[in-house]
Amino acid sequence: AQKITQTQPGMFVQEKEAVTLDCTYDTSDPSYGLFWYKQPSSGEMIFLIYQGSYDQQNATEGRYSLNFQKARKSANLVISASQLGDSAMYFCAMREGIGQGGKLIFGQGTELSVKP
Amino acid sequence: GAVVSQHPSRVICKSGTSVKIECRSLDFQATTMFWYRQFPKQSLMLMATSNEGSKATYEQGVEKDKFLINHASLTLSTLTVTSAHPEDSSFYICSARDDRGGGNQPQHFGDGTRLSIL
């Protein structure tokens, strides 16, 4: 069963507008972490934001914020004031517990295109 | 910030060649490193977890004898694609966990290796 699901293969947003990238997850482990990474066409993976399962507040990092809805098992990424340089693939990932060795399970990814 | 160096960035070679890819953590120690494979427009698929001083843990369906992993030091893991064939052509990317980090620390990724087997 897919543990991390990103249902939007591609998204378009107008420059300077906000966009939400969806991510849902499935786990029975009470301790887990959720990550978002950006992958430009050059291939490198850029860490954006982290949300822990026990965190009470939604994570924020500059223009990135995470809309964490634990009961719904969703961790959507919100990018405010989109820039042309935000065009890239975006991956949601989950790390379960501590005993899993820290490995990340990635979603299918969403390709974001920012239009001028 | 934490840096992971992956080398080479691109390899083009003939079928039957073995290819070694290196992953180094430059400013931190990493007991655990990870190797992923990514096809175009697809997600990162974990191939194996590399553990310093012990055998790697391979994900289901990954051939151990095909993808040899050696994690000989706290800063270096290598992936060797043995007797590579065209179907092994892919983007391989490594990541490392800082041993000092807690559960909220992200994995640090190398820039990846584009492997093309002719």
gemmi code that builds the backbone of each chain (N, CA, C; Angstrom):
import gemmi

chains = {
    "A": [
        ("ALA", (0.854, -1.193, 0.000), (0.000, 0.000, 0.000), (0.888, 1.241, 0.000)),
        ("GLN", (0.452, 2.232, -0.729), (1.210, 3.466, -0.824), (1.179, 4.187, 0.512)),
        ("LYS", (2.342, 4.502, 1.046), (2.376, 5.160, 2.352), (2.320, 6.668, 2.224)),
        ("ILE", (2.819, 7.178, 1.135), (2.800, 8.615, 0.889), (2.143, 8.837, -0.466)),
        ("THR", (1.127, 9.666, -0.495), (0.383, 9.888, -1.729), (0.341, 11.366, -2.081)),
        ("GLN", (0.799, 11.650, -3.284), (0.668, 13.001, -3.825), (-0.200, 12.858, -5.065)),
        ("THR", (-1.376, 13.422, -5.022), (-2.372, 13.170, -6.064), (-2.291, 14.144, -7.232)),
        ("GLN", (-1.408, 15.124, -7.141), (-1.312, 16.123, -8.206), (-0.026, 15.910, -9.004)),
        ("PRO", (-0.100, 15.260, -10.148), (1.119, 15.067, -10.939), (1.727, 16.394, -11.381)),
        ("GLY", (0.860, 17.363, -11.696), (1.338, 18.657, -12.153), (0.437, 19.764, -11.665)),
        ("MET", (1.071, 20.898, -11.365), (0.320, 22.063, -10.906), (0.865, 23.310, -11.600)),
        ("PHE", (-0.034, 24.257, -11.877), (0.375, 25.536, -12.423), (-0.032, 26.633, -11.442)),
        ("VAL", (0.807, 27.635, -11.321), (0.466, 28.777, -10.475), (1.014, 30.040, -11.123)),
        ("GLN", (0.296, 31.103, -10.939), (0.746, 32.390, -11.457), (1.780, 32.971, -10.500)),
        ("GLU", (2.788, 33.590, -11.076), (3.815, 34.230, -10.257), (3.159, 35.164, -9.239)),
        ("LYS", (3.715, 35.126, -8.021), (3.295, 35.949, -6.891), (2.050, 35.429, -6.185)),
        ("GLU", (1.425, 34.395, -6.717), (0.291, 33.811, -6.029), (0.745, 32.653, -5.151)),
        ("ALA", (-0.160, 32.219, -4.265), (0.130, 31.084, -3.391), (-0.362, 29.797, -4.041)),
        ("VAL", (0.278, 28.698, -3.669), (-0.113, 27.392, -4.197), (0.001, 26.353, -3.089)),
        ("THR", (-0.898, 25.383, -3.112), (-0.889, 24.297, -2.131), (-0.640, 22.980, -2.845)),
        ("LEU", (0.356, 22.261, -2.384), (0.676, 20.939, -2.917), (0.238, 19.902, -1.902)),
        ("ASP", (-0.565, 18.946, -2.357), (-1.175, 17.996, -1.436), (-0.284, 16.797, -1.117)),
        ("CYS", (-0.433, 16.310, 0.101), (0.286, 15.108, 0.527), (-0.525, 14.425, 1.614)),
        ("THR", (-0.841, 13.156, 1.412), (-1.446, 12.365, 2.476), (-0.547, 11.176, 2.772)),
        ("TYR", (-0.645, 10.685, 3.982), (0.252, 9.610, 4.394), (-0.522, 8.554, 5.166)),
        ("ASP", (0.107, 7.427, 5.305), (-0.522, 6.319, 6.008), (0.507, 5.660, 6.905)),
        ("THR", (0.246, 5.651, 8.189), (1.132, 4.984, 9.135), (0.374, 4.665, 10.396)),
        ("SER", (0.798, 3.597, 11.067), (0.222, 3.254, 12.357), (1.190, 3.596, 13.481)),
        ("ASP", (2.352, 4.093, 13.105), (3.375, 4.463, 14.082), (3.021, 5.841, 14.650)),
        ("PRO", (2.966, 5.996, 15.970), (2.617, 7.302, 16.533), (3.732, 8.333, 16.379)),
        ("SER", (4.939, 7.852, 16.133), (6.082, 8.748, 15.991), (6.560, 8.730, 14.548)),
        ("TYR", (6.466, 9.849, 13.885), (6.899, 9.918, 12.502), (7.247, 11.365, 12.154)),
        ("GLY", (7.930, 11.517, 11.064), (8.292, 12.856, 10.592), (7.926, 12.998, 9.131)),
        ("LEU", (7.537, 14.179, 8.776), (7.134, 14.466, 7.393), (8.047, 15.553, 6.832)),
        ("PHE", (8.535, 15.339, 5.643), (9.483, 16.250, 5.007), (8.980, 16.634, 3.624)),
        ("TRP", (9.349, 17.816, 3.213), (9.146, 18.242, 1.825), (10.505, 18.600, 1.231)),
        ("TYR", (10.711, 18.086, 0.008), (11.930, 18.382, -0.736), (11.555, 18.957, -2.096)),
        ("LYS", (12.425, 19.807, -2.594), (12.294, 20.386, -3.933), (13.397, 19.806, -4.807)),
        ("GLN", (13.041, 19.389, -6.013), (14.041, 18.869, -6.937), (13.971, 19.620, -8.257)),
        ("PRO", (14.900, 20.543, -8.480), (14.932, 21.251, -9.773), (15.336, 20.285, -10.881)),
        ("SER", (15.301, 20.755, -12.111), (15.632, 19.898, -13.256), (17.079, 19.393, -13.195)),
        ("SER", (17.926, 20.081, -12.469), (19.324, 19.643, -12.339), (19.471, 18.406, -11.457)),
        ("GLY", (18.445, 18.083, -10.688), (18.430, 16.811, -9.972), (18.695, 16.831, -8.480)),
        ("GLU", (19.300, 17.887, -7.958), (19.605, 17.855, -6.532), (18.338, 17.962, -5.690)),
        ("MET", (18.385, 17.389, -4.522), (17.253, 17.398, -3.597), (17.484, 18.486, -2.551)),
        ("ILE", (16.555, 19.420, -2.481), (16.686, 20.555, -1.572), (15.638, 20.425, -0.472)),
        ("PHE", (16.088, 20.341, 0.762), (15.174, 20.234, 1.894), (14.445, 21.554, 2.099)),
        ("LEU", (13.133, 21.467, 2.277), (12.329, 22.679, 2.457), (11.808, 22.836, 3.875)),
        ("ILE", (11.164, 21.791, 4.402), (10.441, 21.968, 5.655), (10.173, 20.603, 6.284)),
        ("TYR", (10.077, 20.615, 7.615), (9.847, 19.391, 8.384), (8.694, 19.585, 9.372)),
        ("GLN", (7.912, 18.499, 9.541), (6.838, 18.487, 10.551), (6.909, 17.182, 11.318)),
        ("GLY", (7.023, 17.260, 12.621), (7.025, 16.076, 13.447), (5.620, 15.710, 13.885)),
        ("SER", (5.392, 14.427, 14.128), (4.036, 13.984, 14.459), (3.549, 14.553, 15.786)),
        ("TYR", (4.470, 14.920, 16.651), (4.071, 15.455, 17.945), (4.092, 16.980, 17.987)),
        ("ASP", (4.454, 17.582, 16.880), (4.502, 19.051, 16.857), (3.087, 19.612, 16.911)),
        ("GLN", (2.889, 20.573, 17.789), (1.572, 21.169, 17.971), (1.288, 22.246, 16.937)),
        ("GLN", (2.352, 22.907, 16.503), (2.170, 24.007, 15.558), (2.553, 23.557, 14.156)),
        ("ASN", (1.920, 24.165, 13.172), (2.313, 23.927, 11.791), (3.680, 24.539, 11.537)),
        ("ALA", (4.514, 23.791, 10.821), (5.865, 24.267, 10.533), (5.830, 25.390, 9.495)),
        ("THR", (6.741, 26.331, 9.643), (6.902, 27.399, 8.651), (8.391, 27.643, 8.439)),
        ("GLU", (8.761, 27.921, 7.182), (10.138, 28.266, 6.828), (10.074, 29.267, 5.694)),
        ("GLY", (10.150, 30.532, 6.048), (10.097, 31.562, 5.017), (8.780, 31.524, 4.254)),
        ("ARG", (8.863, 31.342, 2.953), (7.644, 31.302, 2.122), (6.942, 29.952, 2.148)),
        ("TYR", (7.556, 28.979, 2.839), (6.981, 27.646, 2.908), (6.278, 27.438, 4.248)),
        ("SER", (5.105, 26.864, 4.188), (4.419, 26.463, 5.412), (3.767, 25.111, 5.170)),
        ("LEU", (3.588, 24.400, 6.251), (3.026, 23.064, 6.154), (1.676, 23.059, 6.864)),
        ("ASN", (0.645, 22.701, 6.143), (-0.695, 22.592, 6.715), (-0.875, 21.152, 7.193)),
        ("PHE", (-0.573, 20.944, 8.467), (-0.562, 19.608, 9.054), (-1.907, 19.314, 9.693)),
        ("GLN", (-2.618, 18.329, 9.158), (-3.892, 17.912, 9.721), (-3.753, 16.438, 10.091)),
        ("LYS", (-3.410, 16.226, 11.349), (-3.032, 14.894, 11.801), (-4.170, 13.898, 11.680)),
        ("ALA", (-5.372, 14.307, 12.048), (-6.506, 13.383, 12.013), (-6.814, 12.942, 10.582)),
        ("ARG", (-6.568, 13.820, 9.645), (-6.808, 13.497, 8.243), (-5.577, 12.893, 7.591)),
        ("LYS", (-4.479, 12.847, 8.334), (-3.208, 12.337, 7.821), (-2.808, 13.058, 6.539)),
        ("SER", (-2.840, 14.365, 6.638), (-2.403, 15.147, 5.489), (-1.347, 16.167, 5.925)),
        ("ALA", (-0.457, 16.473, 5.020), (0.639, 17.402, 5.296), (0.906, 18.201, 4.031)),
        ("ASN", (0.027, 19.106, 3.735), (0.126, 19.863, 2.491), (1.134, 20.998, 2.605)),
        ("LEU", (1.865, 21.211, 1.539), (2.845, 22.296, 1.479), (2.208, 23.520, 0.843)),
        ("VAL", (2.353, 24.632, 1.506), (1.859, 25.892, 0.961), (3.058, 26.773, 0.621)),
        ("ILE", (3.121, 27.204, -0.618), (4.162, 28.130, -1.049), (3.492, 29.474, -1.303)),
        ("SER", (3.914, 30.474, -0.575), (3.309, 31.799, -0.753), (4.163, 32.616, -1.718)),
        ("ALA", (3.524, 33.580, -2.370), (4.222, 34.509, -3.273), (5.157, 33.759, -4.217)),
        ("SER", (4.595, 32.892, -5.044), (5.395, 32.035, -5.927), (6.354, 32.840, -6.793)),
        ("GLN", (7.512, 32.251, -7.013), (8.538, 32.854, -7.858), (8.846, 31.908, -9.009)),
        ("LEU", (9.375, 32.449, -10.096), (9.702, 31.612, -11.255), (10.666, 30.491, -10.863)),
        ("GLY", (11.553, 30.781, -9.934), (12.514, 29.786, -9.487), (11.907, 28.660, -8.669)),
        ("ASP", (10.643, 28.774, -8.355), (9.966, 27.698, -7.618), (9.547, 26.563, -8.542)),
        ("SER", (9.636, 26.769, -9.843), (9.284, 25.704, -10.790), (10.227, 24.527, -10.592)),
        ("ALA", (9.665, 23.368, -10.260), (10.469, 22.179, -9.934), (9.531, 21.034, -9.579)),
        ("MET", (10.129, 19.877, -9.313), (9.388, 18.757, -8.724), (9.425, 18.913, -7.215)),
        ("TYR", (8.312, 18.591, -6.581), (8.229, 18.659, -5.126), (7.822, 17.295, -4.595)),
        ("PHE", (8.593, 16.823, -3.627), (8.335, 15.513, -3.046), (8.027, 15.632, -1.563)),
        ("CYS", (6.985, 14.920, -1.174), (6.657, 14.743, 0.234), (7.259, 13.405, 0.660)),
        ("ALA", (7.783, 13.351, 1.874), (8.406, 12.117, 2.343), (8.097, 11.911, 3.822)),
        ("MET", (8.091, 10.660, 4.224), (7.807, 10.322, 5.618), (8.907, 9.419, 6.174)),
        ("ARG", (9.257, 9.685, 7.414), (10.150, 8.805, 8.156), (9.366, 8.281, 9.339)),
        ("GLU", (9.311, 6.949, 9.449), (8.547, 6.337, 10.521), (9.444, 6.004, 11.695)),
        ("GLY", (9.043, 6.432, 12.885), (9.700, 6.051, 14.116), (11.195, 6.274, 14.098)),
        ("ILE", (11.839, 5.683, 15.070), (13.282, 5.795, 15.192), (13.935, 4.489, 14.753)),
        ("GLY", (13.242, 3.392, 14.996), (13.807, 2.089, 14.708), (13.892, 1.743, 13.238)),
        ("GLN", (13.326, 2.564, 12.380), (13.354, 2.277, 10.943), (14.675, 2.689, 10.320)),
        ("GLY", (15.611, 3.142, 11.122), (16.906, 3.527, 10.571), (16.887, 4.846, 9.864)),
        ("GLY", (15.793, 5.555, 9.999), (15.727, 6.889, 9.427), (15.420, 6.925, 7.957)),
        ("LYS", (15.061, 5.839, 7.331), (14.835, 5.862, 5.891), (13.571, 6.625, 5.564)),
        ("LEU", (13.613, 7.290, 4.425), (12.494, 8.087, 3.959), (11.730, 7.344, 2.876)),
        ("ILE", (10.416, 7.455, 2.945), (9.552, 6.946, 1.887), (8.983, 8.161, 1.169)),
        ("PHE", (9.150, 8.215, -0.136), (8.752, 9.376, -0.908), (7.419, 9.175, -1.615)),
        ("GLY", (6.696, 10.282, -1.781), (5.520, 10.275, -2.619), (5.912, 10.356, -4.085)),
        ("GLN", (4.914, 10.356, -4.942), (5.147, 10.315, -6.383), (5.668, 11.636, -6.929)),
        ("GLY", (5.460, 12.690, -6.185), (5.937, 13.990, -6.618), (4.884, 14.797, -7.347)),
        ("THR", (5.048, 16.114, -7.273), (4.198, 17.059, -8.004), (5.100, 18.008, -8.769)),
        ("GLU", (4.862, 18.142, -10.045), (5.656, 19.070, -10.852), (4.961, 20.428, -10.864)),
        ("LEU", (5.609, 21.406, -10.272), (5.048, 22.750, -10.181), (5.637, 23.636, -11.264)),
        ("SER", (4.759, 24.317, -11.967), (5.195, 25.278, -12.978), (4.659, 26.644, -12.598)),
        ("VAL", (5.555, 27.609, -12.479), (5.165, 28.970, -12.129), (5.164, 29.805, -13.410)),
        ("LYS", (4.027, 30.392, -13.689), (3.871, 31.172, -14.923), (4.087, 32.653, -14.660)),
        ("PRO", (4.807, 33.330, -15.548), (5.050, 34.766, -15.358), (3.803, 35.586, -15.641)),
    ],
    "B": [
        ("GLY", (26.297, 24.763, 5.788), (25.392, 23.667, 6.064), (26.018, 22.332, 5.700)),
        ("ALA", (25.324, 21.273, 6.054), (25.836, 19.932, 5.791), (25.914, 19.679, 4.291)),
        ("VAL", (27.018, 19.082, 3.875), (27.246, 18.845, 2.454), (27.549, 17.382, 2.209)),
        ("VAL", (26.896, 16.851, 1.199), (27.167, 15.496, 0.743), (27.671, 15.586, -0.692)),
        ("SER", (28.813, 15.001, -0.923), (29.419, 15.023, -2.249), (29.223, 13.674, -2.916)),
        ("GLN", (28.710, 13.672, -4.110), (28.506, 12.432, -4.851), (29.274, 12.523, -6.161)),
        ("HIS", (29.988, 11.441, -6.449), (30.866, 11.441, -7.624), (30.879, 10.070, -8.282)),
        ("PRO", (30.833, 9.978, -9.593), (30.777, 11.077, -10.561), (29.351, 11.582, -10.745)),
        ("SER", (29.209, 12.704, -11.399), (27.878, 13.254, -11.629), (27.224, 12.622, -12.853)),
        ("ARG", (28.076, 12.133, -13.764), (27.525, 11.509, -14.961), (28.487, 10.443, -15.451)),
        ("VAL", (27.909, 9.326, -15.851), (28.714, 8.222, -16.374), (28.030, 7.676, -17.617)),
        ("ILE", (28.809, 7.527, -18.666), (28.328, 6.852, -19.881), (29.310, 5.731, -20.161)),
        ("CYS", (28.820, 4.500, -20.213), (29.743, 3.393, -20.435), (29.054, 2.259, -21.179)),
        ("LYS", (29.871, 1.313, -21.578), (29.371, 0.196, -22.377), (28.726, -0.861, -21.484)),
        ("SER", (27.833, -1.614, -22.077), (27.186, -2.711, -21.381), (28.234, -3.714, -20.900)),
        ("GLY", (28.071, -4.181, -19.679), (29.006, -5.136, -19.112), (30.033, -4.515, -18.187)),
        ("THR", (30.106, -3.210, -18.209), (31.052, -2.492, -17.344), (30.502, -2.400, -15.937)),
        ("SER", (31.393, -2.415, -14.959), (30.987, -2.137, -13.580), (31.285, -0.679, -13.262)),
        ("VAL", (30.375, -0.051, -12.579), (30.475, 1.385, -12.309), (30.402, 1.620, -10.805)),
        ("LYS", (31.350, 2.394, -10.289), (31.353, 2.711, -8.868), (30.963, 4.162, -8.658)),
        ("ILE", (30.039, 4.374, -7.734), (29.588, 5.723, -7.386), (29.934, 5.966, -5.922)),
        ("GLU", (30.526, 7.123, -5.642), (30.926, 7.451, -4.273), (30.005, 8.497, -3.661)),
        ("CYS", (29.770, 8.363, -2.380), (28.961, 9.313, -1.630), (29.723, 9.666, -0.357)),
        ("ARG", (30.097, 10.929, -0.209), (30.882, 11.374, 0.936), (30.164, 12.466, 1.710)),
        ("SER", (30.158, 12.315, 3.017), (29.695, 13.410, 3.861), (30.925, 14.254, 4.188)),
        ("LEU", (30.875, 15.533, 3.833), (32.084, 16.351, 3.892), (32.338, 16.979, 5.262)),
        ("ASP", (31.318, 17.310, 5.988), (31.542, 18.012, 7.256), (30.767, 17.400, 8.409)),
        ("PHE", (30.402, 16.125, 8.265), (29.748, 15.433, 9.373), (29.970, 13.949, 9.204)),
        ("GLN", (29.777, 13.230, 10.281), (29.905, 11.786, 10.234), (28.533, 11.153, 10.029)),
        ("ALA", (28.522, 10.107, 9.249), (27.260, 9.463, 8.900), (27.405, 7.954, 9.018)),
        ("THR", (26.897, 7.407, 10.100), (26.897, 5.961, 10.255), (25.962, 5.323, 9.239)),
        ("THR", (24.931, 6.066, 8.871), (23.924, 5.548, 7.958), (23.828, 6.425, 6.725)),
        ("MET", (23.873, 5.797, 5.577), (23.649, 6.484, 4.311), (22.621, 5.684, 3.517)),
        ("PHE", (22.009, 6.341, 2.553), (20.944, 5.711, 1.793), (21.209, 5.876, 0.304)),
        ("TRP", (20.824, 4.869, -0.441), (20.953, 4.922, -1.900), (19.569, 4.811, -2.529)),
        ("TYR", (19.300, 5.758, -3.434), (18.020, 5.808, -4.133), (18.251, 5.724, -5.633)),
        ("ARG", (17.204, 5.288, -6.300), (17.204, 5.252, -7.755), (15.973, 6.011, -8.223)),
        ("GLN", (16.139, 6.781, -9.287), (15.029, 7.583, -9.777), (14.987, 7.538, -11.296)),
        ("PHE", (13.847, 7.120, -11.832), (13.622, 7.170, -13.267), (12.995, 8.520, -13.609)),
        ("PRO", (13.104, 8.949, -14.869), (12.594, 10.267, -15.258), (11.137, 10.479, -14.872)),
        ("LYS", (10.870, 11.604, -14.291), (9.521, 12.020, -13.900), (8.902, 11.088, -12.848)),
        ("GLN", (9.738, 10.316, -12.175), (9.212, 9.434, -11.142), (9.819, 9.765, -9.785)),
        ("SER", (9.348, 9.043, -8.798), (9.791, 9.306, -7.435), (11.132, 8.648, -7.149)),
        ("LEU", (11.682, 8.963, -6.000), (12.901, 8.313, -5.534), (12.516, 6.985, -4.898)),
        ("MET", (13.155, 5.927, -5.335), (12.899, 4.611, -4.772), (14.117, 4.191, -3.965)),
        ("LEU", (13.914, 3.920, -2.697), (15.016, 3.498, -1.847), (15.506, 2.135, -2.286)),
        ("MET", (16.807, 2.037, -2.516), (17.398, 0.764, -2.903), (17.945, 0.036, -1.680)),
        ("ALA", (18.676, 0.785, -0.847), (19.322, 0.140, 0.282), (19.756, 1.170, 1.306)),
        ("THR", (19.878, 0.681, 2.522), (20.419, 1.473, 3.626), (21.831, 0.976, 3.886)),
        ("SER", (22.773, 1.899, 3.830), (24.180, 1.558, 3.986), (24.610, 1.846, 5.425)),
        ("ASN", (25.176, 0.849, 6.078), (25.562, 0.979, 7.486), (27.070, 0.810, 7.634)),
        ("GLU", (27.696, 1.787, 8.245), (29.146, 1.743, 8.423), (29.556, 0.526, 9.232)),
        ("GLY", (30.457, -0.249, 8.673), (31.005, -1.390, 9.389), (30.141, -2.637, 9.378)),
        ("SER", (29.045, -2.601, 8.678), (28.197, -3.798, 8.598), (27.557, -3.881, 7.212)),
        ("LYS", (26.855, -4.958, 7.002), (26.245, -5.164, 5.693), (25.094, -4.189, 5.451)),
        ("ALA", (24.914, -3.849, 4.201), (23.803, -2.971, 3.838), (22.482, -3.725, 3.943)),
        ("THR", (21.439, -2.968, 4.164), (20.092, -3.525, 4.197), (19.405, -3.151, 2.892)),
        ("TYR", (19.066, -4.148, 2.101), (18.481, -3.908, 0.793), (16.955, -3.958, 0.860)),
        ("GLU", (16.338, -3.125, 0.052), (14.884, -3.142, -0.055), (14.465, -4.344, -0.910)),
        ("GLN", (13.225, -4.730, -0.719), (12.700, -5.877, -1.449), (12.796, -5.637, -2.948)),
        ("GLY", (13.280, -6.640, -3.654), (13.364, -6.555, -5.103), (14.672, -6.013, -5.626)),
        ("VAL", (15.537, -5.537, -4.753), (16.837, -5.010, -5.180), (17.872, -6.127, -5.097)),
        ("GLU", (18.565, -6.352, -6.195), (19.537, -7.446, -6.248), (20.824, -7.066, -5.528)),
        ("LYS", (21.151, -7.787, -4.491), (22.338, -7.489, -3.698), (23.615, -7.674, -4.503)),
        ("ASP", (23.624, -8.701, -5.347), (24.842, -8.983, -6.107), (25.019, -8.028, -7.277)),
        ("LYS", (23.947, -7.374, -7.631), (23.983, -6.420, -8.737), (24.439, -5.046, -8.238)),
        ("PHE", (23.952, -4.674, -7.103), (24.237, -3.356, -6.528), (25.001, -3.557, -5.222)),
        ("LEU", (26.323, -3.516, -5.336), (27.181, -3.756, -4.185), (27.404, -2.460, -3.417)),
        ("ILE", (27.192, -2.515, -2.121), (27.356, -1.332, -1.284), (28.431, -1.593, -0.243)),
        ("ASN", (29.334, -0.633, -0.128), (30.414, -0.695, 0.852), (30.435, 0.613, 1.629)),
        ("HIS", (30.342, 0.518, 2.938), (30.356, 1.708, 3.795), (31.520, 1.551, 4.755)),
        ("ALA", (32.706, 1.827, 4.238), (33.935, 1.488, 4.954), (34.336, 2.500, 6.012)),
        ("SER", (33.813, 3.701, 5.934), (34.168, 4.706, 6.930), (32.930, 5.527, 7.278)),
        ("LEU", (33.059, 6.385, 8.262), (31.917, 7.188, 8.698), (31.591, 8.324, 7.744)),
        ("THR", (32.364, 8.478, 6.690), (32.096, 9.557, 5.743), (31.997, 9.088, 4.301)),
        ("LEU", (32.080, 7.789, 4.074), (32.089, 7.322, 2.684), (31.292, 6.042, 2.511)),
        ("SER", (30.379, 6.085, 1.540), (29.682, 4.884, 1.100), (29.813, 4.809, -0.405)),
        ("THR", (29.979, 3.589, -0.924), (30.078, 3.428, -2.369), (29.021, 2.440, -2.851)),
        ("LEU", (28.505, 2.728, -4.029), (27.561, 1.845, -4.710), (28.226, 1.402, -6.005)),
        ("THR", (28.368, 0.102, -6.199), (28.928, -0.423, -7.436), (27.842, -1.163, -8.198)),
        ("VAL", (27.571, -0.689, -9.397), (26.633, -1.375, -10.280), (27.462, -2.356, -11.095)),
        ("THR", (27.302, -3.629, -10.825), (28.154, -4.633, -11.460), (27.563, -5.082, -12.788)),
        ("SER", (28.442, -5.273, -13.769), (28.041, -5.741, -15.089), (26.773, -5.008, -15.553)),
        ("ALA", (26.903, -3.699, -15.647), (25.739, -2.867, -15.943), (25.185, -3.122, -17.338)),
        ("HIS", (23.872, -3.063, -17.438), (23.182, -3.217, -18.716), (22.283, -2.000, -18.943)),
        ("PRO", (21.789, -1.829, -20.151), (20.983, -0.628, -20.433), (19.829, -0.403, -19.463)),
        ("GLU", (19.247, -1.468, -18.956), (18.121, -1.292, -18.028), (18.557, -0.731, -16.675)),
        ("ASP", (19.858, -0.698, -16.439), (20.383, -0.099, -15.203), (20.551, 1.409, -15.346)),
        ("SER", (20.365, 1.906, -16.550), (20.478, 3.352, -16.775), (19.423, 4.066, -15.931)),
        ("SER", (19.877, 5.028, -15.166), (18.966, 5.718, -14.251), (19.720, 6.852, -13.569)),
        ("PHE", (19.011, 7.552, -12.698), (19.603, 8.573, -11.842), (19.734, 7.971, -10.454)),
        ("TYR", (20.955, 7.899, -9.956), (21.204, 7.335, -8.634), (21.602, 8.477, -7.701)),
        ("ILE", (20.981, 8.496, -6.533), (21.247, 9.596, -5.611), (21.408, 9.045, -4.196)),
        ("CYS", (22.369, 9.588, -3.485), (22.610, 9.118, -2.132), (22.207, 10.193, -1.127)),
        ("SER", (22.001, 9.764, 0.087), (21.755, 10.724, 1.159), (22.416, 10.216, 2.429)),
        ("ALA", (22.604, 11.120, 3.367), (23.286, 10.760, 4.608), (22.615, 11.446, 5.778)),
        ("ARG", (22.594, 10.743, 6.886), (22.092, 11.315, 8.128), (23.263, 11.724, 9.004)),
        ("ASP", (23.225, 12.918, 9.509), (24.228, 13.383, 10.454), (24.048, 12.624, 11.768)),
        ("ASP", (25.115, 11.983, 12.239), (25.026, 11.204, 13.479), (24.632, 12.051, 14.690)),
        ("ARG", (24.881, 13.341, 14.614), (24.555, 14.216, 15.739), (23.090, 14.640, 15.713)),
        ("GLY", (22.415, 14.364, 14.629), (21.078, 14.904, 14.454), (20.006, 14.127, 15.187)),
        ("GLY", (18.919, 14.802, 15.506), (17.766, 14.145, 16.097), (16.793, 13.723, 15.013)),
        ("GLY", (15.617, 13.276, 15.470), (14.638, 12.763, 14.514), (14.106, 13.783, 13.554)),
        ("ASN", (14.293, 15.067, 13.875), (13.756, 16.094, 12.998), (14.772, 16.574, 11.969)),
        ("GLN", (15.944, 15.961, 11.983), (16.959, 16.398, 11.047), (16.744, 15.774, 9.674)),
        ("PRO", (16.830, 16.580, 8.620), (16.624, 16.029, 7.281), (17.826, 15.217, 6.831)),
        ("GLN", (17.597, 14.347, 5.909), (18.709, 13.691, 5.240), (19.315, 14.704, 4.267)),
        ("HIS", (20.631, 14.617, 4.135), (21.335, 15.498, 3.209), (21.672, 14.709, 1.960)),
        ("PHE", (21.287, 15.242, 0.824), (21.422, 14.510, -0.418), (22.634, 14.957, -1.224)),
        ("GLY", (23.220, 14.000, -1.917), (24.204, 14.328, -2.928), (23.496, 14.864, -4.164)),
        ("ASP", (24.267, 15.287, -5.139), (23.681, 15.865, -6.348), (23.275, 14.819, -7.376)),
        ("GLY", (23.548, 13.543, -7.080), (23.098, 12.480, -7.964), (24.091, 12.123, -9.051)),
        ("THR", (23.910, 10.933, -9.592), (24.735, 10.422, -10.692), (23.821, 9.933, -11.792)),
        ("ARG", (23.992, 10.495, -12.969), (23.216, 10.031, -14.131), (24.021, 8.942, -14.831)),
        ("LEU", (23.507, 7.746, -14.788), (24.193, 6.588, -15.366), (23.514, 6.196, -16.671)),
        ("SER", (24.300, 6.159, -17.720), (23.780, 5.760, -19.037), (24.617, 4.587, -19.540)),
        ("ILE", (23.965, 3.474, -19.775), (24.645, 2.274, -20.262), (24.271, 2.069, -21.725)),
        ("LEU", (25.291, 2.018, -22.572), (25.033, 1.915, -24.013), (24.942, 0.448, -24.453)),
    ],
}
model = gemmi.Model(1)
for chain_id, residues in chains.items():
    chain = gemmi.Chain(chain_id)
    for i, (resn, *xyz) in enumerate(residues, 1):
        res = gemmi.Residue()
        res.name, res.seqid = resn, gemmi.SeqId(i, " ")
        for name, pos in zip(("N", "CA", "C"), xyz):
            atom = gemmi.Atom()
            atom.name, atom.element = name, gemmi.Element(name[0])
            atom.pos, atom.b_iso = gemmi.Position(*pos), 0.0
            res.add_atom(atom)
        chain.add_residue(res)
    model.add_chain(chain)
structure = gemmi.Structure()
structure.add_model(model)
structure.setup_entities()
